[in-house]
Amino acid sequence: MAVQFTACSTQHIIATDASVVWEPSVFGGNGSENRLNLVLRVTEDVIKSIRAAEQGCSATVISDETVKVKVEMDKLNIWGSDNTPAPKPTQWRGVEVKAKLEIRGFWKSVSGEGICVVCTDLQISDAKPKTSPF
């Protein structure tokens, strides 16, 4: 059975006080992929909203205090703290952000079912990334 996707009315979640855990990536990728996974550390309120949407699903996008979402790099809007367009970070790990997340639907396969969460916009905070003391 192939993966089946069922769209739903898009639910928007704004994740404030979030941070990027790892560089956006895809398992087994070669670096040319556009649709990547983005792992964000989020607040308990965001986790509660996503858990509510996941009711009845066997798979989850939540792990501890993080959520794994999809991001289409060519469609991702990046904003500065002044709400104007900004460049993508050269280094994503540890960047503090506000994220606009969309729950777009449900997927189902022989191994389980879950929700599809996509990040469409990121607002980068003015906080400077940590620098090495060495």
N, C-alpha and C positions, 0 to 999 in steps of 0.2 A: 504494500500500500504506500503510495506516495504521500507526501505531506499535504494535508488539506488546510486551506485558510478560509476562515469565515470572518468577514468584516463586521464591525459593530459601530454604533454611534461613537465617534471619537471622543474620548475622555481626556481632558487636559489636566496635567499636574505641574505646578511650578515648584521646583525643588530649590529652596533657598538654603544657604549655608551648606552647600555641597562642595565636594572636591573630587578631582580625578584621581583614581587609584593607580591606574597603569596607562601606558600609551595605548591608544586605540589599535586594535589588532583583530585578526581572524585566525582561528585554529587551522593549521595546515596551509596557510596562505603563502603566496610568493611575493607579496608586497605591492601587487598591482590592483588589489581589490579596492572597491569604492565603498561597499557596505561592510562596516566593521562593528565590532563589539566595543562598547565603552562602559567601563565599570566606574560607578560613582559612589562615594560615601555620602549618604543622605541622612536626613533627620528621621526620627521615629514617626512623625506625621506622614511623611512620604511612604514609608514602609507600610503603615496601616492602610493607606489608600490603595496601594498596589496589592496588598494581601486581600483586601475586600474584593478587588477585581479578579483575583486568582481563585476565588472560592470554587471548589469542585474540580480544580485542575490538579493533575498529578505532578507537573513540573513547576518550578518556581524560578523567577529571575532574581530572587532575594537570597543573599548569603550574609549572615551576621548583620552588619550595618551598611551593606552595599547592595546595589542593584545593577544588574547587567542589562544594558539597553542596546539597541541597534542605532547606528548613525550612518547616514549616507554623506560621505565627506564632501561631495560636490554640491550638496543641497543644504548643508549645515550652515546656519547663520550664526556668525560670531559678533558679539556686541561688546563694546567697552563699558565701563561704569558710567559714562556720560550718555549712554543709549545711542551711540553712533556706531556704524560698522567698524570692526576691528579685524586685524589679521589673525589667522590661526596661530596658536602657540607653537613655537619650535620644539618645545619640550612640554608635554602634557601632564606628566606625573606630578601630583601635588598641587596643581593649579586650583585655586578656589574659584568656584563658579556658582551662578544661578542657572538652572537648566529647565527648559520647557520640554516636558515629556508628553507623549501622546500614546494612549492605549488604543491601538487601531483594530484589534480583533483577536481571534483565537486560532491557534494551529493545532492540528491533530495528526498523529502518526501511529504506527503500530506500537511504538515505545511509550506513548503518553500524549498529553495535551497540555497546553499552556497559553499564556497571553503574549502578544507582540507589543513591545514597548519601544517607541522610537524617540530619540532626542532630535528635535528640530532646531533648537536655538540654545546657545550658551552665552551668558554674560560673564565676562572675565572680570574678577575683582581687581582692585588696584594693589592688592597685597603682592609684594615682591616674592618670587620663588626663593626657597632656601638656597643658600650658596655654601659650597664646601669651605670649611675653615682651613683647608690645607693648600 
